[in-house]
């Protein structure tokens, strides 16, 4: 199976880097595993049970600089499909409802923006 790829561009290039985004993704993932955290409570609110998630973020999500183009501000968010579409759905929900809001809380609503997919992608 192939990974689903969602690409984002960093709009606030003067204050936000790919490393900043990666760091916040890991912070959010760690907080997701703390049952007392706001992030864990938000996950449950969206039907995600944090205790059922893998321990390692890399088992479902990877955030890395995009290999496409020369613009280093473009990052690719890779949602890995782990042997089942159910895991893929959970990974996408974690990104959409938990991690992305955390990033936007940290850097502002307009810090990163999803790139529109073009035909052939």
C-alpha positions in Angstrom: 0.0 0.0 0.0 1.1 3.6 -0.6 1.2 6.4 1.9 -1.3 9.2 1.6 0.5 12.5 1.2 -0.9 15.9 2.2 1.4 18.8 1.4 1.5 22.1 3.3 3.4 25.2 2.7 4.8 27.4 5.5 3.3 30.9 5.1 5.2 32.5 8.0 8.7 31.7 6.7 10.3 34.4 9.0 9.1 32.7 12.2 8.3 29.0 11.4 10.6 26.3 10.0 10.1 22.7 9.1 12.0 21.8 12.3 9.6 23.9 14.3 6.6 22.0 12.8 8.3 18.7 13.4 9.0 19.6 17.0 5.4 20.6 17.6 4.1 17.4 16.0 6.2 15.4 18.5 5.1 17.5 21.4 1.5 17.0 20.4 2.0 13.3 20.0 3.6 13.0 23.5 0.8 15.0 25.1 -1.7 12.8 23.3 -0.4 9.9 25.4 -0.9 11.9 28.6 -4.5 11.1 29.7 -4.7 14.4 31.6 -3.6 16.7 28.7 -6.0 18.9 26.8 -4.8 17.3 23.6 -5.8 13.8 24.8 -9.2 15.2 25.9 -9.7 16.8 22.4 -8.8 13.5 20.8 -11.4 11.6 22.8 -13.9 14.3 21.9 -13.3 13.4 18.2 -13.6 9.7 18.8 -9.9 8.9 19.0 -8.9 6.7 21.9 -5.3 7.7 22.8 -4.6 4.5 24.7 -5.2 2.5 21.5 -2.6 4.4 19.5 0.9 3.1 18.8 3.6 4.4 21.1 5.7 5.7 18.3 4.5 8.6 16.1 6.5 7.2 13.1 4.1 4.1 13.1 1.4 6.3 11.6 2.7 9.8 10.7 5.8 11.3 9.3 6.5 15.0 8.8 9.4 15.8 6.6 10.6 18.5 4.1 9.0 17.9 0.7 11.3 16.4 -1.9 9.4 18.1 -4.6 10.5 21.5 -5.9 13.3 23.7 -4.6 11.3 25.7 -2.0 12.5 24.6 1.5 9.3 26.0 3.0 7.2 23.3 1.5 6.7 20.4 3.9 5.0 17.1 3.1 2.8 15.5 5.8 2.8 11.8 5.2 0.0 9.8 6.7 1.2 6.2 6.6 -1.3 3.5 5.8 -0.4 0.6 8.2 -2.0 -2.6 6.7 -5.6 -1.2 7.0 -7.7 1.7 6.0 -8.9 2.0 9.6 -5.4 3.0 10.8 -5.2 5.4 7.9 -8.5 7.0 9.0 -7.3 7.3 12.6 -4.0 8.8 11.4 -5.8 11.4 9.3 -8.1 12.2 12.1 -5.2 12.7 14.5 -3.6 15.0 12.1 -6.8 17.0 11.3 -8.3 17.2 14.8 -5.4 17.0 17.1 -2.0 17.8 15.7 -2.9 20.5 13.1 -4.9 22.5 15.6 -2.0 22.3 18.0 0.4 23.7 15.4 -2.1 26.5 14.6 -2.5 27.3 18.3 1.3 27.5 18.6 2.1 29.5 15.4 -1.2 31.0 14.3 -4.0 30.0 12.0 -2.1 31.1 9.0 1.3 29.6 9.7 0.8 26.7 7.3 -1.6 26.1 4.5 -2.6 22.9 2.7 -1.5 23.0 -0.9 -4.2 22.1 -3.4 -3.6 18.8 -5.2 -3.1 19.1 -8.9 -4.1 16.5 -11.4 -1.7 13.6 -11.6 -0.7 13.7 -7.9 
